[in-house]
Amino acid sequence: MSSFPLSGESFRTRRRLKPRETFALHGYLNFGSLTFNMILTVSLTRGKGKDGIIKMTDKKTNMDGLQVLADFLNTYDKRVRFEGDPGRESLNRPEDLADWLLARSLLGAHEKVDEEELGLAIAMRNLMRRTLYGSREAGGDPGAPDELNELLRRFSFSIALEEADAALIPNETGGRAALARLALLLFEARRAGNWHRLRVCSAEDCQWAFADRSRPGTGRWCTMKACGNRSKNKTYRERGARSH
């Protein structure tokens, strides 16, 4: 099995590839603090030159994919409703995860999710949130990306090459395939440079994840009408109290 880095745009092999040839390789893709380690099965359907260069089309991740990631993070709702509120967990049973995945077309209608896959999903969700915190806050969790990378190594993918494009397809079944598709949304967000648009509300009593659709992608609040105005009013009152 060959092993070499993939840039996220292309990779090169010294072998002269034949049409429809299938071979295995180990690759890793670096995007900022995350490295996606993958065992890839490549099926070449059309040659890309004598030196075997294969390129992946650089499509921008659409906001729907980012919204799915935000929804996934919000399956643990951290909004504070009363003093000492620990938050609300939506993924209590494998059936809960199956329903969530099915509603977002990540799981087939007749596919099931087991307890192990539920645990994998919760670990993946928690590490994603910790990675978001660590990338945006001083004193965040610098070890979270490495732990997330370790978890992502559990998934295996194939590259499907088409006329002018390429896709990563999970080599998994059932709940693991659904979670691998979710991981691919994360992969696409990093590859397309849209990861920064996956935000967590700055209000300490909210922390709701959202896909930031603003032009700069630097929003602080899940909604300006609620958390944004509430924070501004609080700041105004505190300044007024200090002035007296």
C-alpha positions as CSV (number, residue, x, y, z in Angstrom):
1,M,0.0,0.0,0.0
2,S,1.4,3.4,-1.0
3,S,1.4,6.3,1.5
4,F,1.8,10.0,0.7
5,P,0.1,13.3,1.5
6,L,-2.9,14.7,-0.4
7,S,-2.9,18.4,-0.7
8,G,-6.7,18.7,-0.8
9,E,-6.5,19.7,-4.5
10,S,-4.5,16.9,-6.1
11,F,-2.2,14.0,-5.6
12,R,0.5,12.5,-7.8
13,T,1.7,9.0,-8.2
14,R,4.8,7.8,-10.2
15,R,2.9,4.8,-11.5
16,R,1.4,5.0,-15.0
17,L,-2.3,4.4,-14.3
18,K,-4.6,2.5,-16.6
19,P,-8.3,3.3,-17.1
20,R,-10.5,1.6,-14.5
21,E,-7.5,0.5,-12.5
22,T,-8.2,0.2,-8.8
23,F,-5.5,0.5,-6.1
24,A,-5.3,1.3,-2.4
25,L,-3.3,4.0,-0.7
26,H,-3.1,5.7,2.7
27,G,-3.5,9.5,2.5
28,Y,-3.7,12.4,4.9
29,L,-5.1,15.8,4.1
30,N,-4.1,18.9,6.1
31,F,-6.6,21.7,6.6
32,G,-5.5,24.1,9.4
33,S,-5.3,22.2,12.7
34,L,-7.1,19.1,11.3
35,T,-5.6,16.3,9.5
36,F,-7.9,13.8,7.8
37,N,-6.3,10.3,7.8
38,M,-7.9,8.0,5.3
39,I,-7.5,4.6,3.8
40,L,-8.5,5.3,0.2
41,T,-9.5,2.9,-2.6
42,V,-9.1,4.7,-5.8
43,S,-10.9,3.7,-9.0
44,L,-9.7,5.6,-12.0
45,T,-12.4,5.9,-14.7
46,R,-10.5,8.3,-16.9
47,G,-6.8,9.0,-17.1
48,K,-5.5,12.4,-16.1
49,G,-2.3,12.6,-18.0
50,K,0.8,10.4,-18.3
51,D,2.1,11.3,-14.8
52,G,-1.2,10.1,-13.1
53,I,-2.3,13.5,-11.6
54,I,-5.8,13.3,-10.2
55,K,-7.6,16.4,-9.1
56,M,-10.6,16.9,-6.9
57,T,-12.9,19.7,-8.0
58,D,-12.8,22.5,-5.4
59,K,-16.5,23.2,-4.8
60,K,-17.6,25.6,-2.1
61,T,-19.4,23.9,0.7
62,N,-23.0,25.1,0.7
63,M,-24.6,26.5,3.8
64,D,-27.0,23.5,4.0
65,G,-24.0,21.3,4.9
66,L,-22.8,23.7,7.6
67,Q,-26.3,23.9,9.0
68,V,-26.4,20.1,9.3
69,L,-23.1,20.3,11.3
70,A,-24.6,23.0,13.5
71,D,-27.8,20.9,14.0
72,F,-25.5,18.0,15.0
73,L,-23.7,20.1,17.6
74,N,-27.1,21.2,19.0
75,T,-28.3,17.7,19.7
76,Y,-26.8,18.6,23.0
77,D,-28.6,21.8,23.8
78,K,-26.4,23.9,26.2
79,R,-28.9,26.8,26.5
80,V,-29.5,27.7,30.2
81,R,-33.2,27.7,31.1
82,F,-32.8,27.8,34.9
83,E,-30.0,28.1,37.4
84,G,-27.8,25.0,37.2
85,D,-29.4,23.7,34.0
86,P,-27.0,20.9,32.7
87,G,-28.5,21.2,29.2
88,R,-30.6,18.7,27.2
89,E,-29.3,15.6,25.4
90,S,-31.3,14.6,22.3
91,L,-29.3,11.5,21.5
92,N,-30.3,9.2,24.4
93,R,-31.0,6.0,22.4
94,P,-29.7,4.5,19.1
95,E,-33.2,5.2,17.8
96,D,-32.9,8.9,18.5
97,L,-29.7,9.1,16.4
98,A,-31.2,7.0,13.6
99,D,-34.2,9.4,13.4
100,W,-31.9,12.4,13.4
101,L,-29.7,10.9,10.6
102,L,-32.7,9.8,8.6
103,A,-34.3,13.2,8.7
104,R,-31.2,14.7,7.1
105,S,-30.9,11.9,4.4
106,L,-27.6,10.6,6.0
107,L,-29.1,7.2,6.8
108,G,-31.1,4.8,4.7
109,A,-34.8,4.1,5.6
110,H,-34.0,0.5,6.4
111,E,-30.7,1.0,8.1
112,K,-30.2,0.7,11.9
113,V,-28.0,2.3,14.5
114,D,-26.5,0.4,17.4
115,E,-25.2,1.4,20.8
116,E,-21.5,1.5,19.6
117,E,-22.4,3.9,16.8
118,L,-24.4,6.1,19.2
119,G,-21.3,6.4,21.4
120,L,-19.2,7.2,18.3
121,A,-21.6,9.9,17.3
122,I,-21.6,11.5,20.7
123,A,-17.8,11.4,20.9
124,M,-17.6,13.0,17.4
125,R,-20.0,15.7,18.3
126,N,-18.2,16.6,21.6
127,L,-14.8,16.7,19.9
128,M,-16.2,18.9,17.1
129,R,-17.5,21.4,19.7
130,R,-14.2,21.4,21.6
131,T,-12.3,22.0,18.4
132,L,-14.5,25.0,17.6
133,Y,-13.9,26.4,21.1
134,G,-10.2,25.8,20.8
135,S,-9.9,27.5,17.4
136,R,-11.7,30.7,18.5
137,E,-11.0,31.3,22.2
138,A,-7.8,32.1,24.1
139,G,-7.1,29.3,26.5
140,G,-9.2,26.8,24.4
141,D,-8.6,23.1,24.1
142,P,-5.5,22.7,21.9
143,G,-5.6,18.9,22.1
144,A,-9.1,18.6,20.6
145,P,-8.1,18.6,16.9
146,D,-5.7,15.7,17.6
147,E,-8.4,13.7,19.3
148,L,-10.8,14.5,16.5
149,N,-8.3,13.3,14.0
150,E,-7.9,10.0,16.0
151,L,-11.6,9.5,15.8
152,L,-11.8,10.3,12.1
153,R,-9.2,7.5,11.4
154,R,-11.9,5.0,12.2
155,F,-13.6,5.7,8.9
156,S,-12.5,4.4,5.5
157,F,-13.4,6.0,2.2
158,S,-13.1,5.4,-1.5
159,I,-12.4,8.0,-4.2
160,A,-14.9,7.9,-7.1
161,L,-13.4,9.8,-10.1
162,E,-15.8,11.1,-12.7
163,E,-15.4,13.0,-16.0
164,A,-14.5,16.4,-14.3
165,D,-15.0,15.8,-10.6
166,A,-14.3,13.4,-7.8
167,A,-16.1,12.3,-4.6
168,L,-15.2,10.5,-1.4
169,I,-17.6,7.7,-0.6
170,P,-17.7,5.9,2.7
171,N,-16.5,2.2,2.8
172,E,-19.0,1.7,5.7
173,T,-22.5,0.4,6.2
174,G,-25.4,1.3,8.4
175,G,-24.9,3.9,11.1
176,R,-21.1,4.0,10.5
177,A,-21.8,5.0,6.9
178,A,-24.1,7.8,8.0
179,L,-21.5,9.1,10.5
180,A,-18.9,9.0,7.8
181,R,-21.1,11.1,5.6
182,L,-21.4,13.6,8.4
183,A,-17.6,13.5,8.7
184,L,-17.4,14.4,5.0
185,L,-19.5,17.5,5.6
186,L,-16.8,18.5,8.1
187,F,-14.1,17.6,5.6
188,E,-15.8,19.7,2.9
189,A,-16.1,22.7,5.2
190,R,-12.4,22.6,6.0
191,R,-11.4,22.0,2.4
192,A,-13.6,24.8,1.0
193,G,-12.5,27.3,3.7
194,N,-15.9,27.6,5.3
195,W,-15.1,26.1,8.7
196,H,-15.0,29.6,10.2
197,R,-18.7,30.0,9.4
198,L,-19.6,27.3,11.8
199,R,-20.1,29.4,14.9
200,V,-21.1,29.0,18.6
201,C,-23.1,31.8,20.2
202,S,-20.9,34.0,22.5
203,A,-23.7,34.2,25.1
204,E,-22.5,32.0,28.0
205,D,-26.1,31.0,28.8
206,C,-26.7,30.0,25.1
207,Q,-23.8,28.5,23.2
208,W,-26.1,27.5,20.3
209,A,-24.2,26.5,17.2
210,F,-25.2,28.1,13.9
211,A,-24.1,28.5,10.3
212,D,-23.1,32.1,9.9
213,R,-24.5,33.5,6.6
214,S,-23.2,37.0,7.0
215,R,-20.7,38.2,4.4
216,P,-17.6,38.2,6.7
217,G,-18.7,35.1,8.6
218,T,-17.6,36.4,12.0
219,G,-21.0,36.6,13.8
220,R,-21.0,36.4,17.6
221,W,-24.6,35.7,18.3
222,C,-27.1,33.0,17.1
223,T,-29.6,35.9,16.7
224,M,-29.1,39.6,17.1
225,K,-32.7,40.1,18.3
226,A,-32.2,37.7,21.2
227,C,-28.7,37.1,22.4
228,G,-27.1,40.1,20.7
229,N,-29.5,42.6,22.1
230,R,-29.5,41.0,25.5
231,S,-25.7,41.2,25.7
232,K,-25.7,44.8,24.6
233,N,-28.4,45.7,27.2
234,K,-26.4,44.0,29.9
235,T,-23.2,45.9,28.9
236,Y,-25.2,49.2,28.9
237,R,-26.6,48.5,32.4
238,E,-23.1,47.6,33.7
239,R,-21.6,50.8,32.4
240,G,-24.4,52.8,33.9
241,A,-23.9,51.2,37.3
242,R,-20.2,51.9,37.2
243,S,-20.8,55.6,36.3
244,H,-22.8,56.0,39.4
